[in-house]
Amino acid sequence: MAKIIAENYCSERVHIKELQKLLSDAQANVDVATAYITDTKLLGASNNIKVRLLTSVSCADLISGATSLEALRWLYNKGINIRVLPSYPKFHAKVYIADRRKAVISSANLTNNGINNNIEVGVALEDGQSQQLHDWFESIWSEASPLTHDLLNSLSKYTDEIEHELSALKQKIRKFDKHINSTISKPNESRLLEFDDGSRQFFICNSDRRNGTRTADGGHLHEELMLSLGTAMAWEKFRYSEHMSRARVGDIIFLFAKRKGVIAVGVVVEPVKVADGESKKQLSPVSDTTEWRISVNWITQRNKSLAYHLDNPPLCTFMDISAEKHRALRFGVLSYFSEVGSA
């Protein structure tokens, strides 16, 4: 008899448990079909069994992060047999089959959000119910193309070129917006510059784009959490961890996004808090590690095309930049966001 696998807002995650059990019980082989893939942990834990992974690739999915090229490369290097389908017709199936005997059909892709965060629903099939599903997988598998080392390199090169072109286009948009803003009204350039009068401390916080977890619309999950929840966050042990404890109400935090620059300026409204266990789940169950939070009022526009580029960004998660040697950085950010306008 089939069993329903359904997530909701309050209960413990059931998809990850069901899929882990399916793989751990497999004795010979596992077949997975998924529209998107960013997770490597689930299949990475499958030892001594034959794994076949069926997915599709498109430029849009790779650029947006819906499918992670790094995840595909990692699984390929692990020895998992991967085949890919073209972008049309859209391959949208999410199926997990073990030993041709048991299976899960689900709305959940093989992504971190699909397995760990989203409200997903699926059905687990028991012995004797999966043969037709296996036959379907075999028919699609036979039409797909093997993922090769050369294809991975080609996809990587092409997506890098597209991202470079997009970056250049965004630079033009920023220049145009800056011109329009300066033409429409005379900005109050002193408003933000007055913050750096020696009475406040300044910090820079990384938005954690390296995590790679994306939202449904292609945004960066941790970054979106910080902006939407009004927080500066860190999810792991990091260099200069003591700097977070220095932040006081009224101090200033710059939010830095990899490959973008500073995307927001905020004022601290509540000092650092450390969250773990149940207290952390109440806000953002996105990591297994201790979570640090500083409550922040982001006072600048949240249009991330208006980022202030840093030629030599600090390689840190969270760092105090109050010292005189960082004065030019502070002046540049505050001047820039004064010009483009405040929220």
ChimeraX attribute file (.defattr): number of C-alpha atoms within 10 A of each C-alpha:
attribute: neighborCount
match mode: 1-to-1
recipient: residues
	/A:1	9
	/A:2	12
	/A:3	11
	/A:4	14
	/A:5	17
	/A:6	16
	/A:7	19
	/A:8	13
	/A:9	9
	/A:10	8
	/A:11	8
	/A:12	11
	/A:13	19
	/A:14	17
	/A:15	25
	/A:16	16
	/A:17	11
	/A:18	15
	/A:19	20
	/A:20	15
	/A:21	11
	/A:22	19
	/A:23	26
	/A:24	14
	/A:25	12
	/A:26	19
	/A:27	12
	/A:28	13
	/A:29	16
	/A:30	22
	/A:31	22
	/A:32	22
	/A:33	26
	/A:34	21
	/A:35	23
	/A:36	25
	/A:37	26
	/A:38	22
	/A:39	23
	/A:40	17
	/A:41	13
	/A:42	15
	/A:43	20
	/A:44	13
	/A:45	11
	/A:46	17
	/A:47	10
	/A:48	10
	/A:49	16
	/A:50	17
	/A:51	20
	/A:52	18
	/A:53	22
	/A:54	26
	/A:55	26
	/A:56	23
	/A:57	23
	/A:58	17
	/A:59	14
	/A:60	14
	/A:61	18
	/A:62	19
	/A:63	18
	/A:64	17
	/A:65	22
	/A:66	25
	/A:67	27
	/A:68	23
	/A:69	20
	/A:70	17
	/A:71	17
	/A:72	21
	/A:73	19
	/A:74	14
	/A:75	18
	/A:76	17
	/A:77	11
	/A:78	11
	/A:79	13
	/A:80	19
	/A:81	17
	/A:82	21
	/A:83	21
	/A:84	20
	/A:85	21
	/A:86	13
	/A:87	14
	/A:88	9
	/A:89	8
	/A:90	12
	/A:91	18
	/A:92	14
	/A:93	18
	/A:94	20
	/A:95	24
	/A:96	24
	/A:97	28
	/A:98	25
	/A:99	21
	/A:100	20
	/A:101	16
	/A:102	23
	/A:103	29
	/A:104	27
	/A:105	19
	/A:106	21
	/A:107	21
	/A:108	26
	/A:109	25
	/A:110	26
	/A:111	25
	/A:112	21
	/A:113	20
	/A:114	21
	/A:115	22
	/A:116	20
	/A:117	18
	/A:118	19
	/A:119	16
	/A:120	20
	/A:121	16
	/A:122	18
	/A:123	17
	/A:124	22
	/A:125	19
	/A:126	14
	/A:127	13
	/A:128	11
	/A:129	16
	/A:130	20
	/A:131	16
	/A:132	11
	/A:133	19
	/A:134	20
	/A:135	12
	/A:136	11
	/A:137	18
	/A:138	12
	/A:139	10
	/A:140	13
	/A:141	21
	/A:142	10
	/A:143	11
	/A:144	16
	/A:145	14
	/A:146	15
	/A:147	19
	/A:148	15
	/A:149	11
	/A:150	9
	/A:151	11
	/A:152	16
	/A:153	13
	/A:154	12
	/A:155	16
	/A:156	15
	/A:157	11
	/A:158	14
	/A:159	18
	/A:160	13
	/A:161	12
	/A:162	14
	/A:163	13
	/A:164	12
	/A:165	12
	/A:166	13
	/A:167	15
	/A:168	11
	/A:169	11
	/A:170	17
	/A:171	17
	/A:172	13
	/A:173	14
	/A:174	17
	/A:175	12
	/A:176	11
	/A:177	15
	/A:178	16
	/A:179	13
	/A:180	12
	/A:181	15
	/A:182	13
	/A:183	10
	/A:184	8
	/A:185	9
	/A:186	10
	/A:187	15
	/A:188	13
	/A:189	16
	/A:190	12
	/A:191	15
	/A:192	21
	/A:193	18
	/A:194	11
	/A:195	19
	/A:196	17
	/A:197	8
	/A:198	9
	/A:199	9
	/A:200	15
	/A:201	20
	/A:202	24
	/A:203	21
	/A:204	24
	/A:205	21
	/A:206	25
	/A:207	27
	/A:208	21
	/A:209	17
	/A:210	11
	/A:211	11
	/A:212	19
	/A:213	23
	/A:214	23
	/A:215	16
	/A:216	14
	/A:217	9
	/A:218	16
	/A:219	16
	/A:220	21
	/A:221	19
	/A:222	25
	/A:223	23
	/A:224	14
	/A:225	17
	/A:226	21
	/A:227	19
	/A:228	11
	/A:229	15
	/A:230	19
	/A:231	22
	/A:232	29
	/A:233	25
	/A:234	24
	/A:235	18
	/A:236	14
	/A:237	12
	/A:238	11
	/A:239	12
	/A:240	13
	/A:241	16
	/A:242	12
	/A:243	13
	/A:244	24
	/A:245	13
	/A:246	15
	/A:247	22
	/A:248	17
	/A:249	16
	/A:250	19
	/A:251	22
	/A:252	26
	/A:253	26
	/A:254	26
	/A:255	24
	/A:256	28
	/A:257	23
	/A:258	15
	/A:259	12
	/A:260	17
	/A:261	22
	/A:262	24
	/A:263	24
	/A:264	24
	/A:265	24
	/A:266	22
	/A:267	21
	/A:268	22
	/A:269	18
	/A:270	17
	/A:271	17
	/A:272	20
	/A:273	13
	/A:274	14
	/A:275	17
	/A:276	15
	/A:277	12
	/A:278	9
	/A:279	12
	/A:280	19
	/A:281	13
	/A:282	11
	/A:283	11
	/A:284	13
	/A:285	16
	/A:286	18
	/A:287	13
	/A:288	11
	/A:289	15
	/A:290	14
	/A:291	21
	/A:292	21
	/A:293	20
	/A:294	24
	/A:295	20
	/A:296	24
	/A:297	20
	/A:298	25
	/A:299	15
	/A:300	18
	/A:301	17
	/A:302	16
	/A:303	9
	/A:304	15
	/A:305	17
	/A:306	24
	/A:307	25
	/A:308	21
	/A:309	19
	/A:310	16
	/A:311	7
	/A:312	8
	/A:313	16
	/A:314	14
	/A:315	9
	/A:316	14
	/A:317	21
	/A:318	26
	/A:319	22
	/A:320	18
	/A:321	20
	/A:322	18
	/A:323	10
	/A:324	9
	/A:325	9
	/A:326	12
	/A:327	13
	/A:328	10
	/A:329	15
	/A:330	23
	/A:331	14
	/A:332	15
	/A:333	22
	/A:334	22
	/A:335	17
	/A:336	19
	/A:337	24
	/A:338	18
	/A:339	19
	/A:340	22
	/A:341	20
	/A:342	17
	/A:343	8
